[in-house]
């Protein structure tokens, strides 16, 4: 018995050693290219000066400057609002699409999934420039409106909040669809049939059966879309211009243009704090459901 236990302990020790060796390269890459740069940027954000080279000391000056200026607080509020709007819009559009894809036969699903993933295969810049051509003064939309006689002159469809929200929603919609589809595909269709046999209507089945079971996919997709939206830079910069400021654009200006790394680092950590808080809320929303599912 003692020999068997010692043999099992040795095997377990070898398995743990092998697991550490397998995880070590990826952990080293994350540490070198993610954790350490973020820590360095965090240290820079606490410099009292407006520069990082040769600076010393600790100060909350840049955080106080950010939260003490109504302009920066307003941009932060608008950025969060854009994230919520895009997350809800992609959920409204993406849930029916993801549900229908999950319920399709495998053969018919493949090419439809390819169409969903297609925008992700294109460069973000190419995608944005495509929308610039579509929504421009001489773009397809304005040409169509003028040809139909709905307007006398081309409309200004770019450099406004609506254009930014539209392009962001189109860009991040596949993440929402794929997240929902992956979860709904594991929901047994027999549960919906059982609800129908119990005289539950479609709305009741959706509300009482499908949505609770698909909640992890909804939370994952919405969280991912929200994070990608509030950290977006290329789309607001090209589609919105200076008329639609977002926090990502301000961080770029402070670090690249103004070269005020401490203030840019402070804004970056404010954005990071929002993301971490959202992840905590998302995990808590999944906690009771996951515990119920395990029981």
N, C-alpha and C positions, 0 to 999 in steps of 0.2 A: 504493500500500500504506500509505504514511504517512497519507494523507488518510482512508483507510478506518479505520485504527486510531484516529485522532483523533476521527472521527465516532462510533465505538463508545464511546470514552472519554467523550465529551460526553453520549451517550445514557445511559451508566451513571451518570454524575454527576447527570443530571436525575432518573433513577429513584430514586437514593438520596435526593435532596433531596425528591422527592415522598413517599417512604416516611417520612422524618422528619416532614414536615408532617402526614401522616396519623396518626402515632403520638403526636405531641406533645400533643394534647388529652387523650388517655387517660393518658399518662404524667404530665401535670400534675395531673390529678385524683387519681391514685394517690399522687403525691408530697404533695399538699396534705391529703388526707383519710385516708391510711394511713401513709405512711412518716414524715412529720413528727410526727403524734400519737404514734406508737410510740416515736420517738426522744425526744420530750418525756417520755413516761411512763418510759422507761428512765433518763433523767436524774433524774427525781423519785425513782426507786427507790434512788438512791445518796445521797440527802440523809441526814444523820445524825439529824435531828429526826423527830418523829412528825407533822409537818405540812409542807406544801409551800409555803405562802404566806410569802414573806419568808425562806425557808430558804436556806442557802448551805453550801458544803463538799461533800466526798465521803466516803462511808463504806460499808462492807459490813455495817453493823450489822443491817439488816433481813433480808439474806440469811442472816446467822449466826443471827438470831432464828428464822427459818423452819426451817432445818435443825437447829437446836439444840433444838427443841421436839418431843417425840415425838408430840404431838397433830397438828401440821401435817404432819409426815412421814407419820403414819398416814393422814391424809386424802388426801395425795398418792398413797400406795400404793393406797388403795381406789379413788381416781379412775382410776388407770391400770388396775387390775384390772377395773373396770366397763367401761372402753373395750375391753379385750381380750375380755371375755365377750360384750358386745353385738356386736363385730365378728365373732366366731366364730359366734354364734347367727344373725346375719343372713346370714352366708355359707352356713351349713348349710341355711337355709330359702330363701335367695335364689338359690343356684346352680341347683337344679332348675327353679325358676320362670323364671329368666333364660334357661336353656338351652332350655326348652320354648317360650318366646316367640320365641327366635331361630329355631327350626326350624319355626314355624307359617307358613302362607301369609299374605301381607300383609293380606288382607281380615279373616281371623279374628284377626289380631294387634292390630288397631287398638283395638277396644273393650276388649280385655284390658289393653293398655298404659294405656288411659284409667283403668281400675280401679286399676292400680298407682300412677299419678300422682295419683289423687284425694286421698289424704291430704296431698300436698304443696300442693294448692290451698286447703286449709283453714288458718286461722290456727293457730299452735302452741298458743296459749292455748285455742282452741276444741277442739282435739284432746285436750289434757290434761284439760279440764273434762269432755269426753265420757267419758274413762276414770274420772274421779272419780265420775261418775254410775253407770257400769257396776260399779265395784269398791266402791262405798260400802256402808254398813251396810244401807241399804234399796235397794241397786242390783239390777241384773238378775241378777248371778251369785248373790248371797246369796238372793234370792227364789227362784231356781231350785233351789238346794241345799235350802232349807227345804221347798219344795213337793214335792221328790222324797224327802224324809225322810232325806237324807244327813246333815244336821246339825240339832240342836235349836234353835240360836240363830245369828244372823248371825255370820260370821267377820270378823276384822279383816284385811281384804285391802289396806288402804292404809297408808301411812307405814311401809313396810318396804323392804328391798333388792329383794325379788322384784318388787314393784309398780313400782319405779323402773326396773329392768332390762327389764321387760315393755313399759312405755310407751316407753322409749328405743329398744328394738328395733323396735317397731311404727312409731315415727316415722321412723327412719332406714333401714328396710328398702328403700324404693323406690330409694335411692341405690345400694345393693348390687345390686339386680335390674337396674337400667338399665345399670350399669357392666359387669356380666357379659354381659348381652344384647347390648350394642353390640360386644363383642369376639367372642363366639361367632357372631354373624351373619356375620362375615367369615371364619369357618373353613369351608373347602370340605367339604361333606358327603361328597364322594368319598373323602376320607381315612378317614372312619369305615367306608365301604363296603369300602375296600381292607383295612383292619384285619380286618373280618369275613371277607373272602375268604381272609385268611391265618390263619383259625381263631382269631382273638383274641376272647375273651369280652367281655361288656359292661364288666366291671370292668377288664380289661386295656386295652380301648380307652379307657375313661375315664382310667385312670392314665397310659397311655403316649402317648395322642394328644390327648385333649380338654383335660385339665388343663394340660399344658405350653403349649399354644397359647392357652388362655384365661387364663394366668397374669397378663398385664398387666391384664385386667379385674378379676381377683381382688384383685390388689395395690391397684389404684386404688379399688375399692369398699370394701375393708377399711380402707385408710388414711383415706378420707373419713369412714367411719362412726366409726372410732376418734377422729379429731380432733373431730368433732361431739359425740361422747359425753363426752369429757373436758372439753370447754368448755361443756357444757350447764348452764343455770341455771334456766330456767322449770320443766322437768320435775322435777328433784330438789327444787326449792323447794316446789312444789305437791303432788307425789305423795309425796315422802319426808319433807318437813317437816324438823324438827330431828333426827330419828332417823337420817337418811341424809345426812350432810354430804358435799359434794363441793367441789372447789377453786373452781369457779365461784361457788358460794354464799358461800364465805369471802371471795373477792375483792369481791363485791358488798357484803358487810357492812363490810369494811374501808374501802371507798371511799365508799359512800353513807351508811351508818349511823354508823360510828365516825369517818369522814372522816380516816382515817390513810392518805393517798395514798401515801406512800413504801413502807409495808409492803404495801399492795395492789398497787402497781406491782412490787415484788419478786416477789410471788406470781404476778403476770401474766407476768413474764419467765421465771420457772421453767417455767410452762406453755408459753410460747412456745419455750423451749429444747427441751422434750420433743417438741413438734410438729416443729421443725426437724430434730432427730435422727431422728425417724421418717421424715421425707421423704428424708433422706440414705440411710437403710437401704432404703427402698422403691426409690429410684433405683438403688442398687447391686444389689438383687435382680433388677432388670430389665436391668441392663447386659449380662451374658453372653448372655441370651436374645435381646436386641435385636441384638447383634453377630452371633450365629449366624444370625438371620433375615435380616440384610443380606447375609451371605455366601451 
